[in-house]
Amino acid sequence: MDGFINLYKPAGLTSHDCVTKIRRWLRERRVGHGGTLDPLATGVLPIAVGRATRLLTFLPADKRYRARVRFGVQTTTDDLAGDLVTQQPVPHLTLATVQAVLPEFIGVIAQKPPAFSAIHIQGQRAYDLARQGQAVDLPERSVEIYDLAIRDWQGGDFPELTLDVHCGSGTYIRSLARDIGQRLGIPATLSALERTASGGMDITRSLTLEQCYAHCQAGDWQLDPLDHYLHHLPAVTLTRAQAQRWCYGQPQDGPVQASPWWRVYDEQGHFLGIGQRTREQTLKPHLVLADPRSAC
């Protein structure tokens, strides 16, 4: 089986747990996911099956989240899964005060990832080192936040702000929650997170694990096609002769536009793979998914 699954990850499972279930149900070893979600987070988790695993890096990079930030609380993990570091009521905090600083977090910003994250440090995950009690100080890196939209505000001793976040790849929403609090001079942590879009997949079309299992048992599971989420890339159609040479690894006269990556099709509309534009204006095979003896 080859294709993608727009999976809704439930709370309490890791992204790898979801992959393991899909592997077992489909009896397919080649299953991967695009973009890790923390165990407490829910929402869209792109799943690739078979040859689709080779296309994960070509999925759209932007993501959307609905996040809830709790003020007056700080934890070791920057969300409610961690140990409490400090807690202080902030009943004086108003929505207007928070709203005034949010524009500072839109655009390309410097962000320090949480100590409890999946980033590798000398061959080990940062969260493994943090759990061992080692000090983890990850360097800041540039991330991009396209938009922040306020959805709800609940006042009180520990006010909560609900935000819709549209951001680029590599953005940590836990860090965003922490940093908003630091800008205001008060503790803050992420209290809930749902990813509403990722890899071109939208939450309104997501399947739960229960639905996936039911389809698998019924034998009617139709995966989304290999090129279903790649339409942000331009496409080129090759003649039969060109397609056959391209599938054998030979560059062909290609498009003149500046896009470096292209979806490649034959004249019958079969998806052949991903081509790379060269300086010489040729289309070099980068990822060939078709068998040159048949599909071409």
C-alpha positions as CSV (number, residue, x, y, z in Angstrom):
1,M,0.0,0.0,0.0
2,D,1.2,3.5,-0.9
3,G,-0.3,6.8,0.2
4,F,-1.1,9.1,3.0
5,I,-3.4,9.1,6.0
6,N,-4.8,12.3,7.5
7,L,-4.8,11.0,11.1
8,Y,-6.3,12.7,14.2
9,K,-3.9,11.9,17.0
10,P,-5.6,11.5,20.4
11,A,-4.2,12.7,23.7
12,G,-2.1,10.2,25.6
13,L,-0.4,8.6,22.7
14,T,3.0,9.5,21.2
15,S,3.3,10.0,17.4
16,H,5.3,6.8,17.3
17,D,2.5,4.9,19.1
18,C,0.2,5.9,16.2
19,V,2.7,4.8,13.6
20,T,3.1,1.4,15.4
21,K,-0.7,0.8,15.3
22,I,-0.9,1.6,11.6
23,R,2.0,-0.6,10.8
24,R,0.4,-3.5,12.6
25,W,-3.1,-3.0,11.1
26,L,-1.8,-2.6,7.5
27,R,1.0,-5.2,8.0
28,E,3.3,-2.7,6.3
29,R,6.7,-1.9,7.7
30,R,7.2,1.3,5.8
31,V,5.1,3.7,7.8
32,G,6.2,7.1,9.0
33,H,4.8,10.4,10.3
34,G,5.4,14.1,9.4
35,G,5.9,16.3,12.4
36,T,5.9,15.0,15.9
37,L,3.0,15.9,18.3
38,D,3.6,15.7,22.0
39,P,1.6,13.0,23.9
40,L,-0.8,15.6,25.5
41,A,-1.4,17.3,22.1
42,T,-4.1,16.2,19.7
43,G,-4.9,16.9,16.1
44,V,-3.5,16.3,12.6
45,L,-0.7,13.9,12.3
46,P,0.3,13.2,8.7
47,I,1.0,9.4,8.2
48,A,2.9,8.1,5.1
49,V,2.6,4.5,4.0
50,G,4.9,2.6,1.7
51,R,6.5,4.8,-1.0
52,A,4.8,7.9,0.5
53,T,7.4,7.8,3.3
54,R,9.9,9.1,0.7
55,L,7.6,12.2,0.1
56,L,7.3,13.4,3.6
57,T,9.9,16.1,3.2
58,F,8.0,17.5,0.2
59,L,4.7,18.1,2.1
60,P,3.8,21.8,2.8
61,A,5.8,23.0,5.8
62,D,3.4,25.4,7.4
63,K,1.2,24.3,10.3
64,R,-1.8,25.5,12.2
65,Y,-2.6,25.1,15.9
66,R,-5.2,26.0,18.4
67,A,-3.3,26.6,21.6
68,R,-4.4,27.5,25.2
69,V,-1.9,29.4,27.3
70,R,-2.2,29.4,31.1
71,F,-0.7,32.4,32.9
72,G,0.8,32.3,36.4
73,V,2.1,28.7,36.0
74,Q,5.6,27.5,35.0
75,T,6.6,23.9,34.5
76,T,9.8,22.0,33.6
77,T,8.4,21.1,30.1
78,D,6.5,24.3,29.3
79,D,3.2,22.4,29.3
80,L,1.1,20.7,31.9
81,A,2.9,17.3,31.5
82,G,5.9,18.6,33.4
83,D,6.7,19.2,37.1
84,L,5.5,22.5,38.6
85,V,8.3,25.1,38.9
86,T,6.4,28.1,40.1
87,Q,2.8,29.1,40.5
88,Q,1.6,32.6,41.3
89,P,-1.9,34.0,40.8
90,V,-2.1,36.9,38.3
91,P,-5.7,38.2,38.6
92,H,-4.6,41.6,37.4
93,L,-3.7,40.3,34.0
94,T,-6.0,41.6,31.3
95,L,-6.6,40.5,27.7
96,A,-5.7,44.0,26.5
97,T,-2.2,43.6,28.2
98,V,-1.6,40.3,26.5
99,Q,-3.0,41.5,23.2
100,A,-0.5,44.4,23.1
101,V,2.6,42.1,23.1
102,L,1.4,39.5,20.6
103,P,2.5,41.4,17.5
104,E,6.1,41.0,18.7
105,F,5.8,37.3,18.1
106,I,4.6,37.5,14.5
107,G,7.3,37.2,11.7
108,V,10.7,35.7,11.9
109,I,11.6,35.4,15.6
110,A,14.4,33.8,17.7
111,Q,13.0,30.9,19.7
112,K,14.7,28.6,22.3
113,P,13.3,25.1,22.1
114,P,12.1,23.5,25.3
115,A,14.6,21.4,27.2
116,F,12.2,18.5,26.9
117,S,12.2,18.2,23.1
118,A,13.1,15.6,20.5
119,I,16.1,17.6,19.3
120,H,19.4,15.6,19.1
121,I,22.3,16.6,21.3
122,Q,25.4,14.5,20.5
123,G,23.3,11.6,19.4
124,Q,20.8,11.7,22.2
125,R,17.4,13.3,22.5
126,A,17.2,16.4,24.6
127,Y,14.3,15.0,26.6
128,D,16.3,11.9,27.5
129,L,19.1,14.1,28.9
130,A,16.6,16.3,30.8
131,R,15.0,13.3,32.4
132,Q,18.4,12.1,33.6
133,G,18.7,15.4,35.4
134,Q,21.3,16.9,33.1
135,A,21.2,20.6,32.3
136,V,19.9,21.1,28.8
137,D,20.5,24.6,27.2
138,L,19.4,24.5,23.6
139,P,20.5,27.4,21.4
140,E,18.0,29.8,19.9
141,R,17.0,29.3,16.3
142,S,14.9,31.3,13.8
143,V,11.3,30.3,13.3
144,E,8.5,32.0,11.5
145,I,5.0,32.8,12.8
146,Y,2.6,34.0,10.1
147,D,-0.3,34.9,12.3
148,L,-1.7,34.8,15.8
149,A,-5.5,35.1,16.3
150,I,-7.2,35.4,19.7
151,R,-10.1,33.0,20.1
152,D,-11.0,33.1,23.7
153,W,-10.0,34.7,27.1
154,Q,-10.8,33.5,30.5
155,G,-9.8,35.7,33.4
156,G,-9.2,34.8,37.0
157,D,-6.2,34.0,39.2
158,F,-4.7,31.9,36.4
159,P,-6.1,33.4,33.2
160,E,-6.1,31.4,30.0
161,L,-5.7,32.7,26.4
162,T,-6.8,30.6,23.4
163,L,-4.9,31.4,20.2
164,D,-5.0,30.2,16.6
165,V,-1.4,29.9,15.5
166,H,-0.2,29.7,11.9
167,C,3.5,29.0,11.7
168,G,6.4,27.5,9.9
169,S,8.1,24.2,10.4
170,G,10.2,23.9,13.6
171,T,8.1,26.3,15.7
172,Y,7.5,25.1,19.3
173,I,4.1,26.2,20.6
174,R,5.3,25.4,24.2
175,S,8.1,27.8,23.7
176,L,5.7,30.4,22.4
177,A,3.5,30.1,25.5
178,R,6.5,30.4,27.7
179,D,8.0,33.4,25.9
180,I,4.7,35.3,25.9
181,G,4.7,35.0,29.7
182,Q,8.4,36.1,29.9
183,R,7.6,39.1,27.8
184,L,4.9,40.0,30.3
185,G,7.1,39.3,33.3
186,I,4.9,36.4,34.6
187,P,5.1,32.6,34.4
188,A,3.1,30.9,31.5
189,T,2.7,27.4,30.2
190,L,0.8,25.6,27.5
191,S,-2.3,24.0,28.9
192,A,-3.8,22.5,25.7
193,L,-2.8,22.1,22.1
194,E,-4.6,20.9,19.0
195,R,-3.0,20.9,15.6
196,T,-5.6,21.9,13.0
197,A,-3.5,21.6,9.8
198,S,-0.2,20.1,8.8
199,G,1.4,18.8,5.7
200,G,-1.5,20.1,3.6
201,M,-4.0,18.1,5.7
202,D,-6.9,19.7,7.5
203,I,-8.5,18.6,10.7
204,T,-12.0,18.6,9.1
205,R,-11.0,15.6,7.1
206,S,-9.0,13.7,9.7
207,L,-9.7,10.1,10.6
208,T,-9.5,8.8,14.2
209,L,-7.6,5.7,15.0
210,E,-10.9,3.9,15.6
211,Q,-12.0,4.9,12.1
212,C,-8.7,3.7,10.6
213,Y,-9.0,0.4,12.4
214,A,-12.6,-0.1,11.2
215,H,-11.7,0.6,7.6
216,C,-8.8,-1.8,7.9
217,Q,-11.0,-4.6,9.3
218,A,-13.6,-4.0,6.5
219,G,-10.9,-4.0,3.9
220,D,-12.1,-0.8,2.3
221,W,-9.3,1.5,3.4
222,Q,-8.4,3.9,0.6
223,L,-5.2,5.9,1.2
224,D,-4.8,9.4,-0.2
225,P,-2.7,9.1,-3.4
226,L,1.0,9.8,-3.4
227,D,0.6,13.3,-5.0
228,H,-2.5,14.3,-3.1
229,Y,-0.8,16.8,-0.8
230,L,1.9,17.9,-3.3
231,H,-0.1,20.5,-5.3
232,H,1.9,23.4,-3.8
233,L,4.6,22.1,-6.2
234,P,4.3,23.0,-9.9
235,A,3.7,20.1,-12.3
236,V,5.3,19.1,-15.6
237,T,4.1,16.5,-18.1
238,L,6.6,14.5,-20.1
239,T,6.1,12.7,-23.4
240,R,6.3,8.9,-23.3
241,A,9.9,8.9,-24.6
242,Q,10.9,11.7,-22.1
243,A,9.2,9.9,-19.2
244,Q,11.0,6.6,-19.9
245,R,14.4,8.3,-20.1
246,W,13.6,10.3,-17.0
247,C,12.6,7.2,-15.0
248,Y,15.9,5.6,-16.0
249,G,17.7,8.6,-14.3
250,Q,18.3,10.8,-17.4
251,P,17.7,14.6,-17.1
252,Q,15.2,16.0,-19.6
253,D,14.5,19.4,-21.0
254,G,12.5,20.9,-18.2
255,P,10.5,24.0,-17.1
256,V,12.0,27.4,-17.1
257,Q,10.4,28.8,-13.9
258,A,12.5,29.2,-10.8
259,S,10.8,26.5,-8.6
260,P,13.5,24.0,-7.7
261,W,11.1,21.0,-7.2
262,W,8.5,19.7,-9.7
263,R,5.8,17.0,-9.7
264,V,6.4,14.9,-12.8
265,Y,3.7,13.1,-14.8
266,D,3.4,11.1,-18.0
267,E,0.9,11.9,-20.7
268,Q,-1.6,9.5,-19.1
269,G,-1.5,11.5,-15.9
270,H,0.5,8.9,-13.9
271,F,2.6,10.4,-11.1
272,L,6.2,9.5,-11.8
273,G,8.0,11.3,-8.9
274,I,9.8,14.5,-8.0
275,G,12.1,16.3,-10.4
276,Q,14.7,18.9,-9.6
277,R,15.4,21.9,-11.8
278,T,19.1,22.3,-12.6
279,R,21.0,25.5,-13.6
280,E,21.0,24.2,-17.1
281,Q,17.2,24.3,-17.2
282,T,16.9,20.5,-17.3
283,L,14.7,18.4,-15.1
284,K,16.9,16.0,-13.1
285,P,15.3,12.9,-11.5
286,H,15.4,13.4,-7.7
287,L,12.8,10.8,-6.6
288,V,11.6,8.3,-9.1
289,L,8.5,6.4,-7.9
290,A,7.5,4.7,-11.1
291,D,8.9,1.5,-12.6
292,P,10.4,2.6,-15.9
293,R,9.5,-0.8,-17.4
294,S,5.8,-0.3,-16.7
295,A,4.6,3.1,-15.5
296,C,6.6,4.8,-18.2
